[in-house]
Amino acid sequence: MDSIIETYAYARAGLIGNPSDGYYGKTISISVRNFRARVLCYPSANLEIKESAIDRPIWKSLDDLCDGVKLYGYYGGIRLIRAIIKRFADYCRENGIVLPKRNFTIEYESDIPARVGLAGSSAIITAVLRALMQFYRVEIPREIQPNIILAAERDELGIGAGLQDRVIQVYENMVYMDFDRELLESRGYGRYEPLDPALLPPLFIAYDTRLGEGSEVFHNNIRERFDRGDPDVVEAMKRFARFTDEARELLLAGKKDALGELLNKNFDLRASLYRLRQSDLDLVQRARDVGATSKFAGSGGAVIGTFKDEAMLERLRKTYAEIGAEVILPRIAPSE
């Protein structure tokens, strides 16, 4: 009997440049190995996707159901897995790869905080794609894998998203990404440059699971404005890209202490475009009030920023504890 295949994909945080990844911009993102999606794949008589806790239609009470909807939304992970299985099969068919007649069972679990912009959905999809590649012994170029993952979410499920999350979850650690329109249209993928996480200053992430909302909700209005050529949105996406280039140059030059100012500018520009909830603004402001820097890690509900020393970190923990938010130090590279 074939052995059980076990794969992982990690949470991520957008360090700089987001949300321009869906608008031909540039970003730098990091892995957040504190949280992960885990997938098991093994041969079986029928093709089966087993329910995880968030998929089961049984609740302890009415309050339990309502709390689950607030935390996870109305959809679990099975729709994500079905979508990536279909897209994997489509890719193989389109590229003349004949898959053997083998069925499998997929099991999955995830401890990535839901709906706070840490890319929990795409982590599940990424881990499943890795499992399918191993199960069928199919090699897909690394630069192409994010496209397949994105297509599963955007084209199959109608979730508004960009390539950033999928690139960092495929490449891992820290990556500079250039989504130049000419590159995307000519070869189908951008320029992805791994960077050394050792270049970074001390980073924190604060998140509050009570604040999150799906990115399919968050991004829709900006997409419409961008597509119709709204000059404010188009110019903002170019500025996000410039922030990213400046951040890359600072890090490569060893000037990591200057990164925080760019993070603040990134968020301030975002706040000038979007109508943000006061609770999300408070999440950002609490860090700044103690002298740290901060911006959204994704689409709201979590922030990433820089801090100077242990005393400032303690002040961060204290201020976020006042509102029930968690503070972590992101683990970016694999443990040695």
SEFI-348405 format. One record per residue (C-alpha): z, y, x; residue number from 0. Coordinates in Angstrom, 2 decimals, padded with zeros to 5 digits, always signed. Last residue first. Layout:
BEGIN
w|v|u|resi
Z|Y|X|NUM
...
% end
This chain:
BEGIN
w|v|u|resi
+011.80|+024.70|+017.29|335
+011.98|+025.99|+013.73|334
+008.60|+026.93|+012.32|333
+007.79|+030.67|+012.27|332
+008.60|+033.18|+009.53|331
+012.23|+032.69|+008.54|330
+012.89|+035.70|+006.32|329
+016.38|+037.24|+006.47|328
+017.72|+036.98|+002.94|327
+019.27|+039.38|+000.40|326
+019.97|+038.36|-003.21|325
+020.17|+040.73|-006.18|324
+023.08|+040.81|-008.63|323
+023.04|+044.58|-009.12|322
+026.10|+045.38|-007.00|321
+025.16|+042.54|-004.64|320
+022.14|+044.63|-003.65|319
+024.35|+047.45|-002.37|318
+026.65|+045.12|-000.46|317
+023.96|+043.05|+001.17|316
+022.14|+046.17|+002.31|315
+025.34|+047.67|+003.70|314
+025.91|+044.46|+005.67|313
+022.38|+044.67|+007.04|312
+023.03|+048.25|+008.09|311
+026.10|+047.18|+010.07|310
+024.18|+044.26|+011.57|309
+021.52|+046.56|+013.01|308
+018.40|+048.64|+012.40|307
+016.81|+047.47|+009.15|306
+013.22|+046.84|+008.12|305
+011.86|+046.15|+004.67|304
+010.69|+043.65|+002.10|303
+011.17|+044.03|-001.63|302
+011.29|+041.57|-004.51|301
+011.07|+041.91|-008.31|300
+007.69|+043.59|-008.22|299
+004.14|+042.50|-007.52|298
+004.38|+041.33|-003.93|297
+006.85|+042.10|-001.16|296
+007.28|+045.56|-002.65|295
+008.32|+048.21|-000.17|294
+011.41|+049.03|+001.85|293
+012.92|+050.92|+004.77|292
+016.60|+050.90|+005.72|291
+018.90|+053.92|+005.91|290
+021.50|+052.91|+003.31|289
+019.82|+054.90|+000.53|288
+016.43|+053.54|+001.56|287
+017.46|+050.01|+000.74|286
+018.82|+051.00|-002.66|285
+015.64|+052.95|-003.37|284
+013.34|+049.92|-003.34|283
+015.36|+047.86|-005.83|282
+015.95|+051.01|-007.88|281
+012.21|+051.55|-008.21|280
+011.93|+047.99|-009.45|279
+014.60|+048.57|-012.12|278
+012.97|+051.87|-013.10|277
+009.80|+050.02|-013.97|276
+006.65|+051.10|-012.22|275
+003.65|+052.90|-013.68|274
+001.22|+052.33|-010.85|273
-000.84|+054.67|-008.70|272
+001.70|+057.09|-007.17|271
+004.19|+054.24|-006.79|270
+001.65|+052.38|-004.66|269
+001.32|+055.35|-002.35|268
+005.09|+055.55|-002.01|267
+005.22|+051.82|-001.31|266
+002.77|+051.95|+001.58|265
+004.38|+055.12|+002.97|264
+007.74|+053.36|+003.11|263
+006.23|+050.38|+004.90|262
+004.51|+052.75|+007.32|261
+007.85|+054.36|+008.20|260
+009.31|+050.93|+008.84|259
+006.71|+049.98|+011.45|258
+007.75|+052.62|+013.99|257
+010.47|+050.40|+015.47|256
+007.81|+047.80|+016.28|255
+006.19|+049.90|+019.00|254
+005.25|+046.97|+021.25|253
+001.61|+048.03|+021.46|252
+000.50|+044.98|+019.46|251
+002.99|+045.91|+016.74|250
+001.90|+049.53|+016.60|249
-001.80|+048.62|+016.50|248
-001.27|+046.11|+013.69|247
+000.76|+048.63|+011.69|246
-001.90|+051.32|+012.09|245
-004.59|+048.89|+010.94|244
-002.53|+047.97|+007.90|243
-001.77|+051.59|+006.98|242
-005.53|+052.25|+007.19|241
-006.16|+049.43|+004.69|240
-003.62|+050.90|+002.27|239
-005.41|+054.23|+002.67|238
-008.76|+052.67|+001.75|237
-007.18|+051.13|-001.35|236
-005.80|+054.54|-002.29|235
-009.25|+056.11|-002.00|234
-010.72|+053.65|-004.51|233
-007.77|+054.04|-006.89|232
-007.85|+057.83|-006.96|231
-011.66|+057.91|-007.10|230
-011.85|+055.69|-010.23|229
-014.99|+053.69|-009.49|228
-015.31|+051.72|-012.74|227
-014.31|+048.51|-010.97|226
-011.30|+050.19|-009.39|225
-009.98|+051.43|-012.74|224
-010.35|+048.00|-014.34|223
-008.70|+046.29|-011.40|222
-005.85|+048.79|-011.49|221
-005.18|+047.98|-015.14|220
-005.04|+044.20|-014.61|219
-002.81|+043.94|-011.54|218
+000.70|+043.64|-012.96|217
+000.08|+041.31|-015.87|216
-001.71|+038.59|-013.90|215
+000.86|+039.24|-011.17|214
+003.49|+037.65|-013.38|213
+006.66|+039.62|-013.97|212
+009.86|+039.80|-012.01|211
+013.02|+041.76|-012.67|210
+015.64|+039.15|-013.58|209
+014.78|+037.11|-010.49|208
+016.18|+039.84|-008.27|207
+014.92|+039.87|-004.72|206
+015.84|+041.39|-001.37|205
+013.89|+040.54|+001.78|204
+015.03|+041.60|+005.22|203
+013.19|+042.25|+008.46|202
+014.32|+042.83|+012.05|201
+011.40|+044.28|+014.05|200
+008.24|+042.22|+014.40|199
+006.31|+041.31|+017.57|198
+007.99|+037.89|+017.69|197
+005.98|+037.06|+014.55|196
+002.92|+036.62|+016.82|195
-000.27|+037.56|+015.00|194
-002.94|+035.30|+013.48|193
-006.24|+037.11|+012.82|192
-008.15|+036.46|+009.60|191
-011.49|+038.18|+009.15|190
-012.81|+037.82|+005.61|189
-014.40|+035.00|+003.66|188
-017.59|+034.22|+001.73|187
-020.15|+034.61|+004.51|186
-022.28|+037.58|+003.44|185
-020.35|+038.84|+000.39|184
-016.91|+038.55|+001.94|183
-018.04|+039.98|+005.27|182
-019.83|+042.91|+003.65|181
-016.82|+043.65|+001.45|180
-014.36|+043.76|+004.32|179
-011.30|+041.71|+003.44|178
-009.58|+042.19|+006.80|177
-006.45|+040.08|+007.17|176
-003.72|+040.26|+009.80|175
-001.69|+037.04|+009.73|174
+001.95|+036.09|+010.31|173
+003.44|+032.54|+010.20|172
+001.18|+030.46|+007.89|171
-002.64|+029.91|+007.99|170
-002.97|+028.29|+004.52|169
-000.09|+030.13|+002.88|168
-001.10|+033.37|+004.60|167
-004.68|+033.09|+003.36|166
-003.71|+032.11|-000.20|165
-001.35|+035.01|-000.64|164
-003.87|+037.55|+000.67|163
-006.95|+036.34|-001.22|162
-006.51|+038.43|-004.34|161
-005.08|+037.84|-007.80|160
-005.58|+038.33|-011.53|159
-004.82|+035.01|-013.24|158
-007.66|+033.88|-015.51|157
-006.78|+030.19|-015.26|156
-009.95|+028.53|-013.93|155
-011.59|+031.54|-012.29|154
-008.56|+033.40|-010.96|153
-006.06|+030.66|-010.24|152
-008.28|+027.76|-009.18|151
-010.74|+030.17|-007.59|150
-007.97|+031.60|-005.42|149
-007.08|+028.15|-004.08|148
-010.72|+027.35|-003.36|147
-011.21|+030.67|-001.56|146
-008.00|+030.17|+000.43|145
-009.36|+026.80|+001.71|144
-012.57|+028.30|+003.10|143
-011.07|+029.86|+006.26|142
-009.32|+026.58|+007.09|141
-012.54|+024.58|+006.96|140
-012.20|+021.70|+004.48|139
-011.66|+018.20|+005.89|138
-011.60|+015.37|+003.36|137
-009.55|+012.25|+003.98|136
-009.25|+011.57|+000.22|135
-005.44|+011.50|+000.17|134
-005.14|+013.95|+003.05|133
-007.38|+016.58|+001.48|132
-005.71|+016.00|-001.88|131
-002.25|+016.56|-000.38|130
-003.30|+019.78|+001.31|129
-004.81|+021.00|-001.97|128
-001.55|+020.16|-003.75|127
+000.52|+022.17|-001.24|126
-001.80|+025.15|-001.64|125
-001.61|+024.99|-005.45|124
+002.18|+024.90|-005.45|123
+002.30|+027.77|-002.95|122
-000.20|+029.71|-005.09|121
+002.25|+029.65|-007.99|120
+005.30|+030.61|-005.94|119
+003.69|+033.66|-004.37|118
+006.82|+035.66|-003.46|117
+006.05|+038.37|-006.04|116
+009.20|+038.08|-008.14|115
+007.89|+035.72|-010.84|114
+009.88|+032.63|-009.84|113
+012.15|+032.28|-006.84|112
+010.55|+029.63|-004.60|111
+012.56|+026.40|-004.96|110
+009.53|+024.31|-005.84|109
+008.97|+020.74|-006.99|108
+005.95|+018.50|-007.27|107
+004.82|+015.01|-008.11|106
+001.17|+014.02|-008.05|105
-000.02|+010.52|-008.95|104
-003.26|+009.16|-007.61|103
-006.53|+007.53|-008.55|102
-009.13|+006.18|-006.19|101
-012.88|+005.88|-006.71|100
-013.90|+007.19|-003.30|99
-015.02|+010.81|-003.09|98
-018.63|+011.57|-002.22|97
-018.88|+014.85|-000.31|96
-022.25|+016.47|-000.98|95
-020.97|+020.02|-000.60|94
-021.16|+021.01|-004.27|93
-019.51|+017.74|-005.33|92
-016.68|+018.14|-002.84|91
-016.07|+021.74|-003.85|90
-016.11|+020.82|-007.56|89
-013.60|+018.02|-006.98|88
-011.28|+020.42|-005.15|87
-011.73|+022.97|-007.95|86
-010.82|+020.39|-010.59|85
-007.74|+019.25|-008.68|84
-006.83|+022.92|-008.13|83
-006.93|+023.67|-011.87|82
-004.99|+020.59|-012.93|81
-002.26|+021.46|-010.42|80
-001.92|+025.02|-011.66|79
-001.84|+023.88|-015.31|78
+000.93|+021.43|-014.39|77
+003.11|+024.11|-012.80|76
+004.83|+025.54|-015.84|75
+003.62|+028.10|-018.34|74
+005.42|+030.27|-020.86|73
+007.15|+032.48|-018.32|72
+009.30|+031.04|-015.57|71
+012.52|+033.10|-015.61|70
+012.34|+034.78|-019.01|69
+010.89|+031.66|-020.63|68
+013.64|+029.53|-019.10|67
+016.36|+031.90|-020.28|66
+014.96|+031.76|-023.82|65
+014.88|+027.95|-023.80|64
+018.44|+027.70|-022.46|63
+019.63|+030.24|-025.04|62
+018.16|+028.08|-027.80|61
+020.05|+025.11|-026.41|60
+019.97|+022.23|-023.93|59
+016.21|+022.36|-023.60|58
+013.46|+019.75|-023.71|57
+009.77|+020.49|-023.29|56
+009.71|+019.54|-019.58|55
+007.42|+021.71|-017.47|54
+010.00|+023.79|-015.55|53
+011.86|+020.67|-014.42|52
+008.74|+019.15|-012.90|51
+006.39|+017.02|-014.92|50
+004.37|+014.29|-013.27|49
+000.66|+014.71|-012.81|48
-001.16|+011.41|-013.32|47
-004.50|+009.91|-012.35|46
-004.28|+006.29|-013.47|45
-003.63|+003.07|-011.56|44
-001.68|+004.84|-008.84|43
-002.03|+005.89|-005.21|42
+000.44|+008.45|-003.82|41
+000.87|+012.23|-003.67|40
+004.17|+014.06|-003.20|39
+004.25|+017.86|-003.26|38
+006.83|+020.36|-002.06|37
+006.81|+024.11|-002.74|36
+008.84|+026.14|-000.29|35
+011.56|+028.73|+000.22|34
+013.35|+030.03|+003.34|33
+010.03|+029.54|+005.12|32
+008.89|+033.03|+004.19|31
+005.41|+033.25|+005.69|30
+004.23|+036.72|+006.63|29
+001.50|+039.05|+005.47|28
-000.63|+041.79|+007.03|27
-003.17|+043.42|+004.77|26
-006.65|+044.94|+004.69|25
-008.87|+046.18|+001.86|24
-011.86|+044.86|-000.03|23
-010.12|+045.44|-003.40|22
-008.18|+042.21|-003.97|21
-006.45|+042.54|-000.62|20
-005.56|+046.17|-001.34|19
-002.24|+045.38|-003.03|18
-000.90|+045.12|-000.38|17
-001.50|+046.87|+002.93|16
+001.75|+045.99|+004.70|15
+004.25|+043.15|+004.88|14
+003.15|+041.09|+001.90|13
+005.77|+038.38|+001.60|12
+005.14|+034.65|+001.44|11
+006.69|+031.53|+000.01|10
+005.89|+028.30|+001.79|9
+003.56|+025.36|+001.31|8
+004.56|+021.73|+001.74|7
+002.99|+018.28|+001.84|6
+004.18|+014.70|+001.46|5
+001.73|+011.79|+001.29|4
+003.28|+008.50|+000.25|3
+002.08|+005.56|+002.31|2
-000.87|+003.46|+001.25|1
+000.00|+000.00|+000.00|0
% end
